[in-house]
Structures are given as C-alpha cells and as structure tokens.
Amino acid sequence: MARLAAGFAAGSLAFAFYVLSLAPGLTWAHQGADGAELLTAAIVNGVPHPPGYPLYTLLLQGWLALLGMAAPASDLAWRGNLLSALSGAASVFLTVIVAHHLLPVGPRRWLWALLAGLAWAVSPLLWSQSIITEVYSFHALLVVLLAWAVLVQPQRLWYVVIPVALGVAHHLTLILLLPAAFYALATVRTGSKRWREPLAVLGGGALLGLLFYGRIPLVASMGPPPVDWGYADNWEGFQWLVIGAAYRGYLLNGASGAVVSRLSAWAYTLTDQFTPLGLALGFVGLAAWDRTAGHLRNFSLLWITPVSVYAMLYYTRDSEIYLLPVVWLLSIWMAVGLEIIAAWLERRFKGARPLVASITALLLLLLVVTRWPSLALSNDNEARRYLDQAAETLEPDSLLITLGDRETFTAWYGTWGDRTMEIAAPGIIPVNESLYQFAWYQRLQHDLYPDVPAIDASAEEVVAANVGRRPIYFAEQPAWIEAERLEPAGPLWRLKP
C-alpha cells in the first residue's frame, strides 16, 4: 500500500504542477509548433506529419471530444495541452511503482521511490513536453509502461504486449527499447522457451501495433482531409509517410567533426536534467547495480545505448527529446544512489535517512523555482497573438503562402482547427511553399481546390496565376519576389496588386 500511496501522491503533485505551468492555448515554445498541426489533424480526421501517429491522433480526437462535452467553452489547444499533462503525471505514478520494485528492501523504500518519481516529474525534458500539445509526453508514459511490464511483471508476458503494441502504434522509436525488454524477459526464464517466448511476445506486440497504421490509407481513401501527409491512398504515399522519407536526410547529417559536438550535446542534456550532482548520484546507483545486480546493469546499458546513438545520429534541433527514456532511467539510478548514501550515513548518524530525503526534496524544489521562468508557459501567448493578428489582417478568399513550421501549422489550425482565420476571412487557402516538392502535396492541393489556377504546380506558379484574382499574403518574405512588390500587413506581407 505504501508504494501505491507514494505513486498516487507523486502523480497528483506532478499533475497539479503541470497544470500550473501549462500553456493556456496554442504555443510554439519547447519545440511545440507541431502541436497546431496535431490538433488540426485530429479535428479534421486527418494524418499528421511522418510517421502519421495513428494512435495519438485517435486518442487526441477522443480527448478533445470528451473535454468538449465537459467544458464546451474551453480552448482546443488547452485541451490538447491538458492531455500531455495527464500523460506525464501518469508516467510519474508508474515511475514510483517501478523504482519501488528495483530499490533494495529496506526502511522507507517508498520514500526513495517517491523521490525518483518527483525527480522524473521536474526533469526539463518531461516537464517541457507535459505542458504543450505534443506526442512525447504520451510516448514517455508508454516507455515507463514498457519498463513496468518487463521489470515488475516479467512473468506475465501478455502485459508486455500492451505497451509494445501501443508504443509501435504511437512512436516508432520505442522499437529501440526492445533489445533491453527482450533481455529483461529472457533473464528471468529458464529452459528451451527462454528465448522463444519473449521474442514471440515482443514480435507479436510490434505487429499488432503496426495494424494501427491501417488508419492512414483508410483516411486518404475516404476523400482527403486538408491535413493528409503523404496522401497515402497508394503504396508509394504510405511508404513515404511511415518510414519518414522526408526526414531521412537528418540521419547521419553533418561532417565527421559533428560527432564530437553531438556527444557533447548528449552529455549536456543528461547533466542539465538534474545538475552534475544528480548525475553523480545516478552513477552511484548504476555502480551499485554493477556490483550487486548485473542483470540490471546490463538492462540499463541495453536501454540507453540504442536511444543515445539514435539521438546523436539523428541531427535535428530537437533530437535531445528522444533521450526521454535515458532521463527516466537516470531518475531511477538517482533513487538507488540516494538510498545507498542514506544507508551509509544512517550507520554513522541516526536519523540520516529522513534528513537526506528532506535535503533532496528541497533541492528538487530549488530546481523548479530556478527553472520556472524559462520552462513554465502559463503566460505564453505568442502563437495565439500571431494567429489573432493574422486573422485580422487577412481578407476573404486570400491565398496565404507559408514556409516555416510555426507559421504553416498555425495557419492550418486557424483555417481548419479552431477556424479563427476562416471565420475572419472566409475562403482562405493556406499554401505551404516547401511541400510543393512532393507529388502527394501537389495532388492533395488539386483535389482540395480544383478551381484554383495552378494550385497543383508550385508556390511561384500559383501566385503568378492568381495575381489580381485573389488577395495574396506571405508569412515570410519570399526570396523569389522583389521586395518592392510586398507591403507589411500585420504579422504578414501582402503582395501589392
């Protein structure tokens, strides 16, 4: 009962903490520009960016509808943000349960497990993703659920099927954790089925998860929604979407010297979560496992290595977010390290355990206070302000040409999501300049707007064909139009007639 009470306390505190620092609506903070697109895809029953996130889209659809019934006046983006807060808090609850199982039996084991959950809750990676609409907080929940299944309940193999299937259906990087999961399941078994049963369960779960991707061609074949990446009513589009062909260039991107910088970024990300002191505590816990629990040491290495290598080789501005499973395990190591240090001190100073726990809690609170100004988003309204100002600027039947993710996804949200732009400027047509490089986007535009001249050609051609027919606005100044032909209009640029 103590571990459940500690888990519930940690999860409740985490949820309250996330709600207090939650973004009030649409946000671009913490690499969260994709949130507008994810919300729009859910609202129009569409397909978001690769690999399509079929499970998350269905979950978000249901969640938006549920909160819409409970609080019909609430902001759509706020509802999506709240789903992330709930997912993050649930991962904190499970972390306490897993940590309690892995800690050595002793007095106040629940206390160190509680601290592990709280440390995970306030880590910048989880905190930042639990207060915006993004896929990573729910991914973190599935990661911890997988760890619970293979470490706490390894004898009940069907428990493992659930997080594997849901994880594969949600975020394909969960596959990187399957070697560690296989090892954890195999080490507690003997006999001829020692290897076969875990392989069958993990493979079966992965195949079950892949079935969710059948939603993607089904959506496209029913008539394309306005957000339909890959327009995957054919094999070519489906393959392009699911394997992330558009992002393949990010893998192994950069010169050979970039390896050192990526390794430095990896080390900085881990150190930044709990400061060098927390990282040192984590290494104490890992060293203890190295001496007394070799299977947990091996599991740890198999857990962190594939994810870390992928985060270093996948060269994007937000690749550090893929280190969420590593940060989670670090919070467990820290709890083990704290327990060891507290036990050592207890043998010399009576009452050392509660003192160490109290100091740790105060240090975590200090981290929250110092990081609140840079991480909390309760006063963030930059994206909302941009959307409202753009809506006031646009005219009916406008073409809005965008390029970057922030402006593009905000335009989609304003047109098809909460419809702020569509209401202010009926007939608006958002067009993304960079997506015209893909045949599926050209075909999608043609099917959505068959009466708009050159809509399936390129941004340059659609502008040229519609000058004088429609008002034309740009989110950014395009390099292919002379500056004197543009005039500033609110946050946009208007092409002079």
VENJO-V765964 format. One record per residue. RES is the residue in three letters. SS is DSSP state (~ for helix, > for strand, _ for the rest). PHI is phi as a letter, one per 20 degrees, with the letter a starting at -180 (none if undefined). D_FIRST is the distance of its C-alpha to the first C-alpha in whole Angstrom. Layout:
res = [RES | RES]
ss = [SS | SS]
phi = [PHI | PHI]
d_first = [D_FIRST | D_FIRST]
//
This chain:
res = [MET | ALA | ARG | LEU | ALA | ALA | GLY | PHE | ALA | ALA | GLY | SER | LEU | ALA | PHE | ALA | PHE | TYR | VAL | LEU | SER | LEU | ALA | PRO | GLY | LEU | THR | TRP | ALA | HIS | GLN | GLY | ALA | ASP | GLY | ALA | GLU | LEU | LEU | THR | ALA | ALA | ILE | VAL | ASN | GLY | VAL | PRO | HIS | PRO | PRO | GLY | TYR | PRO | LEU | TYR | THR | LEU | LEU | LEU | GLN | GLY | TRP | LEU | ALA | LEU | LEU | GLY | MET | ALA | ALA | PRO | ALA | SER | ASP | LEU | ALA | TRP | ARG | GLY | ASN | LEU | LEU | SER | ALA | LEU | SER | GLY | ALA | ALA | SER | VAL | PHE | LEU | THR | VAL | ILE | VAL | ALA | HIS | HIS | LEU | LEU | PRO | VAL | GLY | PRO | ARG | ARG | TRP | LEU | TRP | ALA | LEU | LEU | ALA | GLY | LEU | ALA | TRP | ALA | VAL | SER | PRO | LEU | LEU | TRP | SER | GLN | SER | ILE | ILE | THR | GLU | VAL | TYR | SER | PHE | HIS | ALA | LEU | LEU | VAL | VAL | LEU | LEU | ALA | TRP | ALA | VAL | LEU | VAL | GLN | PRO | GLN | ARG | LEU | TRP | TYR | VAL | VAL | ILE | PRO | VAL | ALA | LEU | GLY | VAL | ALA | HIS | HIS | LEU | THR | LEU | ILE | LEU | LEU | LEU | PRO | ALA | ALA | PHE | TYR | ALA | LEU | ALA | THR | VAL | ARG | THR | GLY | SER | LYS | ARG | TRP | ARG | GLU | PRO | LEU | ALA | VAL | LEU | GLY | GLY | GLY | ALA | LEU | LEU | GLY | LEU | LEU | PHE | TYR | GLY | ARG | ILE | PRO | LEU | VAL | ALA | SER | MET | GLY | PRO | PRO | PRO | VAL | ASP | TRP | GLY | TYR | ALA | ASP | ASN | TRP | GLU | GLY | PHE | GLN | TRP | LEU | VAL | ILE | GLY | ALA | ALA | TYR | ARG | GLY | TYR | LEU | LEU | ASN | GLY | ALA | SER | GLY | ALA | VAL | VAL | SER | ARG | LEU | SER | ALA | TRP | ALA | TYR | THR | LEU | THR | ASP | GLN | PHE | THR | PRO | LEU | GLY | LEU | ALA | LEU | GLY | PHE | VAL | GLY | LEU | ALA | ALA | TRP | ASP | ARG | THR | ALA | GLY | HIS | LEU | ARG | ASN | PHE | SER | LEU | LEU | TRP | ILE | THR | PRO | VAL | SER | VAL | TYR | ALA | MET | LEU | TYR | TYR | THR | ARG | ASP | SER | GLU | ILE | TYR | LEU | LEU | PRO | VAL | VAL | TRP | LEU | LEU | SER | ILE | TRP | MET | ALA | VAL | GLY | LEU | GLU | ILE | ILE | ALA | ALA | TRP | LEU | GLU | ARG | ARG | PHE | LYS | GLY | ALA | ARG | PRO | LEU | VAL | ALA | SER | ILE | THR | ALA | LEU | LEU | LEU | LEU | LEU | LEU | VAL | VAL | THR | ARG | TRP | PRO | SER | LEU | ALA | LEU | SER | ASN | ASP | ASN | GLU | ALA | ARG | ARG | TYR | LEU | ASP | GLN | ALA | ALA | GLU | THR | LEU | GLU | PRO | ASP | SER | LEU | LEU | ILE | THR | LEU | GLY | ASP | ARG | GLU | THR | PHE | THR | ALA | TRP | TYR | GLY | THR | TRP | GLY | ASP | ARG | THR | MET | GLU | ILE | ALA | ALA | PRO | GLY | ILE | ILE | PRO | VAL | ASN | GLU | SER | LEU | TYR | GLN | PHE | ALA | TRP | TYR | GLN | ARG | LEU | GLN | HIS | ASP | LEU | TYR | PRO | ASP | VAL | PRO | ALA | ILE | ASP | ALA | SER | ALA | GLU | GLU | VAL | VAL | ALA | ALA | ASN | VAL | GLY | ARG | ARG | PRO | ILE | TYR | PHE | ALA | GLU | GLN | PRO | ALA | TRP | ILE | GLU | ALA | GLU | ARG | LEU | GLU | PRO | ALA | GLY | PRO | LEU | TRP | ARG | LEU | LYS | PRO]
ss = [_ | ~ | ~ | ~ | ~ | ~ | ~ | ~ | ~ | ~ | ~ | ~ | ~ | ~ | ~ | ~ | ~ | ~ | ~ | ~ | _ | _ | _ | _ | _ | _ | _ | _ | _ | _ | _ | _ | _ | ~ | ~ | ~ | ~ | ~ | ~ | ~ | ~ | ~ | ~ | _ | _ | _ | > | _ | _ | _ | _ | _ | _ | ~ | ~ | ~ | ~ | ~ | ~ | ~ | ~ | ~ | ~ | ~ | ~ | ~ | ~ | ~ | ~ | ~ | _ | _ | _ | _ | _ | ~ | ~ | ~ | ~ | ~ | ~ | ~ | ~ | ~ | ~ | ~ | ~ | ~ | ~ | ~ | ~ | ~ | ~ | ~ | ~ | ~ | ~ | ~ | ~ | ~ | ~ | ~ | _ | _ | _ | _ | _ | _ | ~ | ~ | ~ | ~ | ~ | ~ | ~ | ~ | ~ | ~ | ~ | ~ | ~ | ~ | _ | ~ | ~ | ~ | ~ | ~ | ~ | _ | _ | _ | _ | _ | _ | ~ | ~ | ~ | ~ | ~ | ~ | ~ | ~ | ~ | ~ | ~ | ~ | ~ | ~ | ~ | ~ | ~ | _ | _ | _ | _ | ~ | ~ | ~ | ~ | ~ | ~ | ~ | ~ | ~ | ~ | ~ | ~ | ~ | ~ | _ | ~ | ~ | ~ | ~ | ~ | ~ | ~ | ~ | ~ | ~ | ~ | ~ | ~ | ~ | ~ | ~ | _ | _ | _ | _ | _ | _ | _ | _ | ~ | ~ | ~ | ~ | ~ | ~ | ~ | ~ | ~ | ~ | ~ | ~ | ~ | ~ | ~ | ~ | ~ | ~ | ~ | ~ | ~ | ~ | ~ | ~ | ~ | ~ | _ | _ | _ | _ | _ | _ | > | ~ | ~ | ~ | _ | _ | _ | ~ | ~ | ~ | ~ | ~ | ~ | ~ | ~ | _ | _ | ~ | ~ | ~ | ~ | ~ | ~ | > | _ | _ | _ | _ | _ | _ | ~ | ~ | ~ | ~ | ~ | ~ | ~ | ~ | ~ | ~ | ~ | ~ | ~ | ~ | ~ | ~ | ~ | ~ | ~ | ~ | ~ | ~ | ~ | ~ | ~ | ~ | ~ | ~ | ~ | ~ | ~ | ~ | ~ | ~ | ~ | _ | ~ | ~ | ~ | ~ | ~ | ~ | ~ | ~ | ~ | ~ | ~ | ~ | ~ | ~ | ~ | ~ | ~ | ~ | ~ | ~ | > | _ | _ | _ | _ | ~ | ~ | ~ | ~ | ~ | ~ | ~ | ~ | ~ | ~ | ~ | ~ | ~ | ~ | ~ | ~ | ~ | ~ | ~ | ~ | ~ | ~ | ~ | ~ | ~ | ~ | ~ | ~ | _ | _ | _ | _ | _ | ~ | ~ | ~ | ~ | ~ | ~ | ~ | ~ | ~ | ~ | ~ | ~ | ~ | ~ | ~ | ~ | ~ | ~ | ~ | ~ | ~ | ~ | ~ | ~ | _ | _ | _ | _ | _ | _ | ~ | ~ | ~ | ~ | ~ | ~ | ~ | ~ | ~ | ~ | ~ | ~ | _ | _ | _ | _ | _ | > | > | > | > | _ | _ | ~ | ~ | ~ | ~ | ~ | ~ | ~ | ~ | ~ | ~ | ~ | ~ | ~ | _ | _ | ~ | ~ | ~ | ~ | ~ | _ | _ | _ | _ | > | > | > | > | _ | ~ | ~ | ~ | ~ | _ | ~ | ~ | ~ | ~ | ~ | ~ | ~ | ~ | ~ | ~ | _ | _ | _ | _ | _ | _ | _ | _ | _ | _ | ~ | ~ | ~ | ~ | ~ | ~ | ~ | ~ | > | _ | _ | > | _ | > | > | > | _ | _ | _ | _ | _ | _ | _ | _ | ~ | ~ | ~ | > | > | > | > | _ | _ | > | > | > | > | _ | _]
phi = [none | f | f | f | f | f | f | f | f | f | f | f | f | f | f | f | f | f | f | f | d | f | f | f | a | f | b | d | f | l | l | d | f | f | g | f | f | f | f | f | f | f | f | e | l | d | c | f | f | g | e | o | l | f | f | f | f | f | f | f | g | f | f | f | f | f | f | f | f | f | c | f | e | f | f | g | f | f | f | f | f | f | f | f | f | f | f | f | f | f | f | f | g | f | f | f | f | f | f | f | f | e | f | f | f | a | f | l | g | f | f | f | f | f | f | f | f | f | f | f | f | e | f | g | f | f | g | f | e | e | c | c | e | b | e | e | f | f | f | f | f | f | f | f | f | f | f | f | f | e | d | e | c | f | f | e | f | f | f | f | g | f | f | f | f | f | f | f | f | e | b | f | f | f | g | f | e | f | g | f | f | f | f | f | f | f | f | e | c | c | n | f | e | g | e | f | f | g | f | f | f | f | f | f | f | f | f | f | f | f | f | f | f | f | f | f | f | f | f | f | f | e | o | f | f | f | d | b | g | n | k | e | e | b | f | f | f | f | f | g | f | f | e | m | g | f | d | f | f | f | f | m | e | o | f | f | f | f | g | f | f | f | f | f | f | f | f | f | g | f | f | f | f | c | m | g | f | f | f | f | f | f | f | f | f | f | f | f | f | f | e | d | b | g | f | f | f | f | g | g | f | f | f | e | f | g | f | f | f | f | f | f | e | e | e | c | f | d | f | f | f | f | e | g | f | f | f | f | f | f | f | f | g | f | f | f | f | f | f | f | f | f | f | f | f | f | f | d | c | f | n | f | g | f | f | f | f | f | f | f | f | f | f | f | f | f | f | f | f | f | e | g | g | e | d | f | c | f | d | e | c | f | f | f | f | f | f | f | f | f | f | f | e | f | d | g | m | f | e | d | e | c | c | f | f | g | f | f | f | f | f | f | f | f | e | d | e | e | m | g | f | f | f | f | c | g | n | f | c | e | c | e | f | f | f | f | f | d | f | f | f | f | f | f | f | f | f | f | c | f | e | e | g | m | f | d | d | a | f | f | f | f | f | f | f | d | f | n | e | c | f | c | c | c | f | c | f | f | f | e | c | f | g | f | e | d | c | f | b | l | e | d | c | d | f | f | f]
d_first = [0 | 4 | 6 | 5 | 6 | 9 | 10 | 11 | 12 | 14 | 15 | 16 | 18 | 20 | 21 | 22 | 24 | 26 | 27 | 29 | 30 | 31 | 34 | 36 | 38 | 40 | 40 | 41 | 39 | 37 | 39 | 38 | 41 | 40 | 38 | 41 | 42 | 39 | 39 | 42 | 42 | 39 | 41 | 44 | 42 | 44 | 43 | 42 | 43 | 43 | 41 | 40 | 37 | 37 | 33 | 32 | 36 | 34 | 31 | 33 | 35 | 33 | 31 | 34 | 35 | 32 | 32 | 36 | 35 | 32 | 34 | 38 | 39 | 37 | 38 | 38 | 37 | 34 | 33 | 33 | 31 | 28 | 27 | 27 | 25 | 23 | 23 | 22 | 19 | 18 | 19 | 17 | 14 | 14 | 15 | 12 | 11 | 14 | 15 | 11 | 13 | 16 | 16 | 17 | 15 | 15 | 14 | 12 | 12 | 10 | 13 | 15 | 13 | 13 | 17 | 17 | 16 | 19 | 21 | 21 | 21 | 25 | 26 | 30 | 30 | 27 | 27 | 31 | 30 | 27 | 30 | 33 | 33 | 33 | 32 | 30 | 27 | 26 | 27 | 25 | 22 | 24 | 24 | 20 | 20 | 22 | 21 | 17 | 19 | 21 | 19 | 16 | 17 | 21 | 22 | 21 | 24 | 24 | 21 | 24 | 26 | 25 | 24 | 28 | 30 | 28 | 29 | 32 | 33 | 32 | 33 | 35 | 34 | 31 | 33 | 33 | 30 | 31 | 32 | 29 | 27 | 30 | 29 | 26 | 26 | 29 | 28 | 25 | 28 | 31 | 35 | 37 | 34 | 32 | 34 | 35 | 32 | 30 | 33 | 34 | 30 | 31 | 34 | 34 | 31 | 33 | 36 | 34 | 33 | 37 | 38 | 36 | 40 | 42 | 41 | 43 | 47 | 46 | 46 | 49 | 51 | 50 | 52 | 51 | 49 | 50 | 47 | 47 | 47 | 49 | 51 | 49 | 51 | 53 | 52 | 53 | 51 | 48 | 48 | 49 | 46 | 43 | 44 | 45 | 48 | 49 | 47 | 48 | 50 | 47 | 46 | 48 | 50 | 52 | 54 | 53 | 52 | 49 | 47 | 47 | 46 | 44 | 42 | 42 | 41 | 38 | 37 | 38 | 35 | 32 | 34 | 34 | 30 | 29 | 32 | 34 | 31 | 28 | 30 | 31 | 27 | 27 | 30 | 28 | 25 | 27 | 30 | 27 | 26 | 30 | 30 | 27 | 26 | 29 | 27 | 25 | 28 | 30 | 27 | 27 | 31 | 31 | 29 | 31 | 34 | 35 | 34 | 36 | 39 | 39 | 38 | 41 | 43 | 43 | 45 | 44 | 43 | 39 | 39 | 36 | 34 | 33 | 32 | 28 | 27 | 28 | 27 | 23 | 24 | 25 | 22 | 20 | 23 | 23 | 19 | 20 | 24 | 22 | 20 | 23 | 25 | 23 | 23 | 27 | 27 | 25 | 27 | 30 | 29 | 26 | 24 | 24 | 21 | 20 | 23 | 23 | 20 | 22 | 25 | 23 | 22 | 25 | 27 | 25 | 26 | 30 | 30 | 29 | 31 | 34 | 33 | 33 | 37 | 37 | 34 | 33 | 35 | 35 | 39 | 40 | 43 | 45 | 45 | 45 | 48 | 49 | 49 | 50 | 53 | 54 | 54 | 56 | 59 | 59 | 62 | 61 | 62 | 61 | 60 | 58 | 58 | 55 | 54 | 51 | 47 | 46 | 50 | 50 | 46 | 46 | 50 | 48 | 45 | 48 | 50 | 48 | 44 | 45 | 48 | 49 | 52 | 53 | 54 | 55 | 58 | 58 | 59 | 57 | 57 | 55 | 56 | 55 | 57 | 55 | 54 | 58 | 58 | 56 | 58 | 55 | 55 | 59 | 58 | 55 | 57 | 60 | 58 | 57 | 60 | 63 | 65 | 65 | 67 | 66 | 63 | 62 | 64 | 63 | 62 | 65 | 67 | 65 | 66 | 70 | 70 | 68 | 70 | 72 | 70 | 67 | 65 | 64 | 61 | 59 | 56 | 57 | 61 | 62 | 64 | 67 | 68 | 70 | 69 | 71 | 71 | 67 | 66 | 63 | 62 | 58 | 56 | 58 | 61 | 64 | 67 | 70 | 72]
//
